[in-house]
Amino acid sequence: MHSGITFFLALLFCFLLVHQAQAVSSPAVKNVLMARAKAPSVWATPDILENGTLFYIAISVSTLLWCTGKGVHMTLDQQERKALYLAKH
């Protein structure tokens, strides 16, 4: 069970690294984006909100919290089964 979760987290981490490397290392894309730059606005538009990085961070944090909760749930279930077994015998 944990190996699947670990594999998923490792895969997600690698995807984030590749995505970030592609976003940073392609000057041709930057030139095209700068040529089509929008007019300045009064709203804050940091890069983290525009390139999807915040989405991947949120997915990673959500997965981490889910895995932690699942681990706590499994541990409590195991302890409960052990306590019931000891109470019967």
PAVO-245120 format. One record per atom (N, C-alpha, C): residue number from 1; residue in three letters; chain; atom name; x, y, z. Coordinates in Angstrom, 2 decimals. Each point is the difference from the previous one (the first is absolute). Example, Ala and Ser with C-alpha at 12.3 -4.5 7.8 and 13.67 -1.06 7.14 Angstrom:
# PAVO-245120
REC:1:ala:A:N:13.19:-5.69:7.80 $
REC:1:ala:A:CA:-0.89:1.19:0.00 $
REC:1:ala:A:C:0.90:1.20:0.00 $
REC:2:ser:A:N:-0.35:1.05:-0.72 $
REC:2:ser:A:CA:0.82:1.19:0.06 $
REC:2:ser:A:C:-0.77:1.09:0.73 $
END
This chain:
# PAVO-245120
REC:1:met:A:N:0.83:-1.19:0.00 $
REC:1:met:A:CA:-0.83:1.19:0.00 $
REC:1:met:A:C:0.87:1.26:0.00 $
REC:2:his:A:N:0.99:0.00:0.89 $
REC:2:his:A:CA:0.85:1.19:0.11 $
REC:2:his:A:C:0.93:0.15:-1.20 $
REC:3:ser:A:N:0.37:-1.12:-0.62 $
REC:3:ser:A:CA:0.89:0.10:-1.15 $
REC:3:ser:A:C:-0.70:0.68:-1.18 $
REC:4:gly:A:N:-1.30:-0.24:-0.15 $
REC:4:gly:A:CA:-0.77:0.67:-1.05 $
REC:4:gly:A:C:-0.08:1.49:0.23 $
REC:5:ile:A:N:-0.22:0.37:1.25 $
REC:5:ile:A:CA:-0.09:1.42:0.35 $
REC:5:ile:A:C:1.36:0.67:-0.20 $
REC:6:thr:A:N:1.04:-0.69:0.43 $
REC:6:thr:A:CA:1.35:0.54:-0.16 $
REC:6:thr:A:C:0.33:0.16:-1.49 $
REC:7:phe:A:N:-0.38:-0.98:-0.79 $
REC:7:phe:A:CA:0.25:0.08:-1.45 $
REC:7:phe:A:C:-0.75:1.19:-0.59 $
REC:8:phe:A:N:-1.26:0.18:0.39 $
REC:8:phe:A:CA:-0.80:1.11:-0.51 $
REC:8:phe:A:C:0.63:1.34:0.37 $
REC:9:leu:A:N:0.44:0.14:1.25 $
REC:9:leu:A:CA:0.62:1.25:0.42 $
REC:9:leu:A:C:1.32:0.25:-0.74 $
REC:10:ala:A:N:0.78:-1.05:-0.21 $
REC:10:ala:A:CA:1.25:0.15:-0.74 $
REC:10:ala:A:C:-0.28:0.40:-1.44 $
REC:11:leu:A:N:-1.01:-0.61:-0.60 $
REC:11:leu:A:CA:-0.37:0.34:-1.36 $
REC:11:leu:A:C:-0.47:1.45:-0.11 $
REC:12:leu:A:N:-0.80:0.43:0.96 $
REC:12:leu:A:CA:-0.48:1.38:0.02 $
REC:12:leu:A:C:1.16:0.98:0.18 $
REC:13:phe:A:N:0.94:-0.34:0.88 $
REC:13:phe:A:CA:1.15:0.86:0.22 $
REC:13:phe:A:C:0.84:0.12:-1.27 $
REC:14:cys:A:N:0.22:-1.13:-0.69 $
REC:14:cys:A:CA:0.77:0.04:-1.26 $
REC:14:cys:A:C:-0.72:0.83:-1.05 $
REC:15:phe:A:N:-1.31:-0.14:-0.07 $
REC:15:phe:A:CA:-0.77:0.79:-0.96 $
REC:15:phe:A:C:0.15:1.49:0.29 $
REC:16:leu:A:N:-0.04:0.36:1.28 $
REC:16:leu:A:CA:0.16:1.40:0.37 $
REC:16:leu:A:C:1.38:0.52:-0.39 $
REC:17:leu:A:N:1.04:-0.82:0.21 $
REC:17:leu:A:CA:1.34:0.43:-0.37 $
REC:17:leu:A:C:0.13:0.20:-1.50 $
REC:18:val:A:N:-0.55:-0.92:-0.78 $
REC:18:val:A:CA:0.07:0.11:-1.45 $
REC:18:val:A:C:-0.79:1.21:-0.47 $
REC:19:his:A:N:-1.19:0.19:0.56 $
REC:19:his:A:CA:-0.84:1.14:-0.39 $
REC:19:his:A:C:0.70:1.32:0.30 $
REC:20:gln:A:N:0.62:0.08:1.17 $
REC:20:gln:A:CA:0.70:1.23:0.39 $
REC:20:gln:A:C:1.21:0.22:-0.90 $
REC:21:ala:A:N:0.73:-1.09:-0.32 $
REC:21:ala:A:CA:1.19:0.14:-0.86 $
REC:21:ala:A:C:-0.39:0.46:-1.39 $
REC:22:gln:A:N:-1.10:-0.52:-0.53 $
REC:22:gln:A:CA:-0.44:0.42:-1.32 $
REC:22:gln:A:C:-0.44:1.45:0.00 $
REC:23:ala:A:N:-0.64:0.43:1.07 $
REC:23:ala:A:CA:-0.47:1.38:0.08 $
REC:23:ala:A:C:1.16:0.97:0.09 $
REC:24:val:A:N:1.09:-0.41:0.64 $
REC:24:val:A:CA:1.13:0.90:0.19 $
REC:24:val:A:C:0.97:-0.05:-1.17 $
REC:25:ser:A:N:0.18:-1.17:-0.62 $
REC:25:ser:A:CA:1.09:-0.17:-0.95 $
REC:25:ser:A:C:-0.37:0.22:-1.46 $
REC:26:ser:A:N:-1.15:0.51:-0.30 $
REC:26:ser:A:CA:-0.33:0.19:-1.41 $
REC:26:ser:A:C:-0.06:1.50:-0.33 $
REC:27:pro:A:N:1.12:0.57:-0.45 $
REC:27:pro:A:CA:0.04:1.42:-0.32 $
REC:27:pro:A:C:-0.87:0.36:-1.20 $
REC:28:ala:A:N:-0.19:-0.94:-0.91 $
REC:28:ala:A:CA:-0.85:0.29:-1.16 $
REC:28:ala:A:C:-1.44:0.27:0.45 $
REC:29:val:A:N:-0.45:-0.80:0.96 $
REC:29:val:A:CA:-1.35:0.19:0.53 $
REC:29:val:A:C:-0.09:1.34:0.72 $
REC:30:lys:A:N:1.05:0.35:0.74 $
REC:30:lys:A:CA:0.00:1.29:0.70 $
REC:30:lys:A:C:-0.06:1.16:-0.98 $
REC:31:asn:A:N:0.72:-0.12:-1.13 $
REC:31:asn:A:CA:-0.02:1.07:-0.99 $
REC:31:asn:A:C:-1.38:0.17:-0.61 $
REC:32:val:A:N:-0.66:-1.12:-0.29 $
REC:32:val:A:CA:-1.35:0.05:-0.56 $
REC:32:val:A:C:-0.96:0.60:1.01 $
REC:33:leu:A:N:0.15:-0.41:1.25 $
REC:33:leu:A:CA:-0.89:0.52:1.04 $
REC:33:leu:A:C:0.23:1.50:0.23 $
REC:34:met:A:N:1.23:0.43:-0.07 $
REC:34:met:A:CA:0.28:1.42:0.21 $
REC:34:met:A:C:-0.50:0.82:-1.19 $
REC:35:ala:A:N:0.04:-0.59:-1.20 $
REC:35:ala:A:CA:-0.50:0.72:-1.18 $
REC:35:ala:A:C:-1.52:0.18:0.09 $
REC:36:arg:A:N:-0.67:-0.99:0.59 $
REC:36:arg:A:CA:-1.46:0.08:0.13 $
REC:36:arg:A:C:-0.41:0.46:1.40 $
REC:37:ala:A:N:0.86:0.74:0.67 $
REC:37:ala:A:CA:-0.28:0.41:1.37 $
REC:37:ala:A:C:-1.25:0.87:0.05 $
REC:38:lys:A:N:-0.74:-0.19:1.05 $
REC:38:lys:A:CA:-1.23:0.77:0.21 $
REC:38:lys:A:C:0.35:1.37:0.57 $
REC:39:ala:A:N:-0.93:0.88:-0.13 $
REC:39:ala:A:CA:0.18:1.32:0.60 $
REC:39:ala:A:C:-0.01:-0.14:1.52 $
REC:40:pro:A:N:0.75:0.83:0.70 $
REC:40:pro:A:CA:0.02:-0.10:1.46 $
REC:40:pro:A:C:-1.40:0.23:0.57 $
REC:41:ser:A:N:-0.30:-0.71:1.07 $
REC:41:ser:A:CA:-1.30:0.15:0.64 $
REC:41:ser:A:C:0.19:0.37:1.47 $
REC:42:val:A:N:-1.09:0.33:0.63 $
REC:42:val:A:CA:0.06:0.37:1.41 $
REC:42:val:A:C:0.00:-1.24:0.88 $
REC:43:trp:A:N:-0.32:-1.17:-0.55 $
REC:43:trp:A:CA:-0.06:-1.23:0.78 $
REC:43:trp:A:C:1.37:-0.63:0.07 $
REC:44:ala:A:N:0.30:-0.62:1.13 $
REC:44:ala:A:CA:1.26:-0.70:0.17 $
REC:44:ala:A:C:-0.04:-1.30:-0.80 $
REC:45:thr:A:N:1.01:-0.25:-0.80 $
REC:45:thr:A:CA:0.05:-1.23:-0.79 $
REC:45:thr:A:C:1.38:-0.64:0.14 $
REC:46:pro:A:N:0.30:-0.55:1.17 $
REC:46:pro:A:CA:1.29:-0.68:0.14 $
REC:46:pro:A:C:0.06:-1.25:-0.87 $
REC:47:asp:A:N:1.21:-0.41:-0.35 $
REC:47:asp:A:CA:0.18:-1.16:-0.87 $
REC:47:asp:A:C:-0.61:-1.26:0.56 $
REC:48:ile:A:N:0.05:-0.16:1.33 $
REC:48:ile:A:CA:-0.51:-1.23:0.60 $
REC:48:ile:A:C:-1.50:-0.16:-0.25 $
REC:49:leu:A:N:-0.71:1.08:-0.20 $
REC:49:leu:A:CA:-1.43:-0.08:-0.28 $
REC:49:leu:A:C:-0.30:-0.22:-1.47 $
REC:50:glu:A:N:0.93:0.33:-0.86 $
REC:50:glu:A:CA:-0.25:-0.07:-1.44 $
REC:50:glu:A:C:0.53:-1.26:-0.68 $
REC:51:asn:A:N:0.99:-0.64:0.56 $
REC:51:asn:A:CA:0.60:-1.14:-0.71 $
REC:51:asn:A:C:-0.43:-1.36:0.55 $
REC:52:gly:A:N:-0.92:-0.06:0.93 $
REC:52:gly:A:CA:-0.52:-1.27:0.48 $
REC:52:gly:A:C:0.78:-0.62:1.14 $
REC:53:thr:A:N:1.08:0.64:0.44 $
REC:53:thr:A:CA:0.80:-0.56:1.08 $
REC:53:thr:A:C:-0.80:-0.10:1.30 $
REC:54:leu:A:N:-0.83:0.97:0.27 $
REC:54:leu:A:CA:-0.80:-0.03:1.22 $
REC:54:leu:A:C:-0.92:-1.21:0.02 $
REC:55:phe:A:N:-0.52:-0.39:-1.14 $
REC:55:phe:A:CA:-0.85:-1.19:-0.08 $
REC:55:phe:A:C:0.77:-1.25:0.41 $
REC:56:tyr:A:N:1.21:-0.15:-0.53 $
REC:56:tyr:A:CA:0.80:-1.18:0.33 $
REC:56:tyr:A:C:0.42:0.00:1.47 $
REC:57:ile:A:N:0.29:1.16:0.54 $
REC:57:ile:A:CA:0.33:0.08:1.42 $
REC:57:ile:A:C:-1.21:-0.41:0.84 $
REC:58:ala:A:N:-1.19:0.48:-0.38 $
REC:58:ala:A:CA:-1.22:-0.34:0.74 $
REC:58:ala:A:C:-0.28:-1.50:-0.08 $
REC:59:ile:A:N:0.18:-0.60:-1.17 $
REC:59:ile:A:CA:-0.21:-1.44:-0.15 $
REC:59:ile:A:C:1.00:-0.78:0.87 $
REC:60:ser:A:N:1.25:0.45:0.02 $
REC:60:ser:A:CA:1.02:-0.68:0.81 $
REC:60:ser:A:C:-0.32:0.08:1.49 $
REC:61:val:A:N:-0.39:1.18:0.45 $
REC:61:val:A:CA:-0.34:0.17:1.42 $
REC:61:val:A:C:-1.23:-0.83:0.35 $
REC:62:ser:A:N:-1.00:0.00:-0.87 $
REC:62:ser:A:CA:-1.21:-0.79:0.25 $
REC:62:ser:A:C:0.33:-1.49:0.08 $
REC:63:thr:A:N:0.85:-0.47:-0.90 $
REC:63:thr:A:CA:0.40:-1.41:0.01 $
REC:63:thr:A:C:0.76:-0.33:1.28 $
REC:64:leu:A:N:0.90:0.88:0.40 $
REC:64:leu:A:CA:0.76:-0.22:1.22 $
REC:64:leu:A:C:-0.93:-0.07:1.21 $
REC:65:leu:A:N:-0.95:0.92:0.09 $
REC:65:leu:A:CA:-0.94:-0.02:1.12 $
REC:65:leu:A:C:-0.87:-1.25:-0.02 $
REC:66:trp:A:N:-0.42:-0.43:-1.19 $
REC:66:trp:A:CA:-0.82:-1.20:-0.09 $
REC:66:trp:A:C:0.80:-1.22:0.46 $
REC:67:cys:A:N:1.26:-0.09:-0.43 $
REC:67:cys:A:CA:0.83:-1.14:0.39 $
REC:67:cys:A:C:0.23:-0.02:1.51 $
REC:68:thr:A:N:0.21:1.17:0.57 $
REC:68:thr:A:CA:0.18:0.09:1.45 $
REC:68:thr:A:C:-1.26:-0.46:0.72 $
REC:69:gly:A:N:-1.15:0.49:-0.44 $
REC:69:gly:A:CA:-1.26:-0.40:0.61 $
REC:69:gly:A:C:-0.27:-1.49:-0.15 $
REC:70:lys:A:N:0.32:-0.55:-1.16 $
REC:70:lys:A:CA:-0.19:-1.43:-0.23 $
REC:70:lys:A:C:0.90:-0.81:0.92 $
REC:71:gly:A:N:1.23:0.44:0.18 $
REC:71:gly:A:CA:0.92:-0.69:0.90 $
REC:71:gly:A:C:-0.48:0.02:1.44 $
REC:72:val:A:N:-0.49:1.15:0.45 $
REC:72:val:A:CA:-0.54:0.11:1.36 $
REC:72:val:A:C:-1.22:-0.90:0.14 $
REC:73:his:A:N:-0.88:-0.01:-1.00 $
REC:73:his:A:CA:-1.20:-0.83:0.04 $
REC:73:his:A:C:0.35:-1.49:0.07 $
REC:74:met:A:N:0.97:-0.42:-0.79 $
REC:74:met:A:CA:0.40:-1.41:0.01 $
REC:74:met:A:C:0.62:-0.38:1.34 $
REC:75:thr:A:N:0.79:0.89:0.57 $
REC:75:thr:A:CA:0.63:-0.28:1.30 $
REC:75:thr:A:C:-1.06:-0.10:1.09 $
REC:76:leu:A:N:-0.97:0.91:-0.01 $
REC:76:leu:A:CA:-1.06:-0.06:1.01 $
REC:76:leu:A:C:-0.85:-1.25:-0.15 $
REC:77:asp:A:N:-0.29:-0.40:-1.21 $
REC:77:asp:A:CA:-0.75:-1.24:-0.23 $
REC:77:asp:A:C:0.76:-1.21:0.52 $
REC:78:gln:A:N:1.28:-0.02:-0.25 $
REC:78:gln:A:CA:0.82:-1.11:0.48 $
REC:78:gln:A:C:0.00:-0.05:1.53 $
REC:79:gln:A:N:0.15:1.15:0.63 $
REC:79:gln:A:CA:0.00:0.05:1.46 $
REC:79:gln:A:C:-1.36:-0.42:0.57 $
REC:80:glu:A:N:-1.07:0.40:-0.69 $
REC:80:glu:A:CA:-1.34:-0.38:0.46 $
REC:80:glu:A:C:-0.21:-1.51:-0.12 $
REC:81:arg:A:N:0.42:-0.58:-1.10 $
REC:81:arg:A:CA:-0.11:-1.46:-0.16 $
REC:81:arg:A:C:0.82:-0.74:1.06 $
REC:82:lys:A:N:1.18:0.52:0.28 $
REC:82:lys:A:CA:0.86:-0.62:1.01 $
REC:82:lys:A:C:-0.65:0.09:1.38 $
REC:83:ala:A:N:-0.59:1.16:0.32 $
REC:83:ala:A:CA:-0.65:0.17:1.31 $
REC:83:ala:A:C:-1.21:-0.93:0.12 $
REC:84:leu:A:N:-0.78:-0.13:-1.08 $
REC:84:leu:A:CA:-1.15:-0.92:0.04 $
REC:84:leu:A:C:0.44:-1.44:0.16 $
REC:85:tyr:A:N:1.07:-0.38:-0.68 $
REC:85:tyr:A:CA:0.51:-1.36:0.12 $
REC:85:tyr:A:C:0.46:-0.28:1.44 $
REC:86:leu:A:N:0.74:0.95:0.57 $
REC:86:leu:A:CA:0.48:-0.20:1.37 $
REC:86:leu:A:C:-1.15:0.02:1.00 $
REC:87:ala:A:N:-1.06:0.75:-0.27 $
REC:87:ala:A:CA:-1.14:0.03:0.91 $
REC:87:ala:A:C:-0.76:-1.32:-0.01 $
REC:88:lys:A:N:-0.02:-0.68:-1.16 $
REC:88:lys:A:CA:-0.72:-1.27:-0.10 $
REC:88:lys:A:C:0.77:-1.15:0.63 $
REC:89:his:A:N:1.33:0.09:0.00 $
REC:89:his:A:CA:0.80:-1.13:0.51 $
REC:89:his:A:C:0.59:0.31:1.31 $
END
